[in-house]
Amino acid sequence: MKADATLDAVGLYCPLPIIKTAKALAGLQTGEVLEVIADDPGIQKDMPDWCQNTGNEFLGIEEEDGEYHAFIRKV
């Protein structure tokens, strides 16, 4: 999936990936996609929940070599 911006949250654990995601999305335009790369397995539940609570669109997570690539569209 193509992203407009990427956030490297590898090595960070809850709640830091979510906090940094909120800050990164604030700098994007409506409709742009942010890719968040993390190695905390908790992101698989936390990111969809956060998107539902904030109204942003959760596009999915791909796992690759122990890293999770979450994609969020700013609404």
C-alpha positions in Angstrom: 0.0 0.0 0.0 1.3 3.5 -0.8 1.6 6.0 2.0 2.0 9.7 1.9 4.1 9.7 5.1 5.8 7.1 7.3 6.2 7.0 11.1 8.9 4.7 12.5 7.7 3.6 15.9 10.0 0.5 16.2 11.2 0.0 19.7 8.3 2.0 21.2 5.6 0.5 23.3 2.0 1.5 24.2 1.0 4.2 24.3 3.9 5.9 22.4 3.1 4.6 18.9 -0.5 5.9 19.2 0.7 9.3 20.6 3.2 9.7 17.8 0.6 8.6 15.3 -1.7 11.4 16.5 1.0 14.0 16.1 2.1 12.7 12.6 -1.5 12.7 11.4 -1.9 16.3 12.5 0.7 17.3 9.9 -1.1 15.5 7.1 -3.9 16.7 4.8 -7.4 15.1 4.9 -7.3 12.0 2.7 -3.6 11.4 3.0 -2.3 8.0 4.3 0.2 7.4 7.1 2.1 4.2 7.4 3.1 3.4 11.0 5.9 0.8 11.4 6.1 -0.8 14.9 7.3 -4.0 16.5 4.9 -3.9 19.5 2.3 -6.6 18.8 -0.2 -4.5 20.7 -0.6 -2.2 17.7 -2.7 -4.9 16.1 -5.5 -4.1 18.5 -4.6 -0.5 19.6 -4.5 1.1 16.1 -7.9 -0.1 14.9 -9.4 0.9 18.2 -7.8 4.4 18.1 -8.9 5.0 14.6 -12.5 4.1 15.5 -12.4 6.4 18.5 -10.9 9.3 16.5 -12.8 8.9 13.2 -9.8 8.2 11.1 -9.9 5.4 8.6 -8.0 2.2 9.5 -6.9 0.6 6.2 -5.2 -2.5 7.7 -2.0 -3.9 9.1 0.6 -6.0 7.3 3.2 -8.1 9.2 6.7 -8.4 7.8 9.8 -9.8 9.6 8.4 -9.1 13.1 7.3 -5.6 12.2 3.8 -4.3 11.8 2.9 -1.8 9.1 -0.3 -0.1 9.9 -2.0 2.2 7.4 -4.3 5.0 8.5 -6.1 7.6 6.3 -6.7 11.0 7.8 -10.4 11.9 7.8 
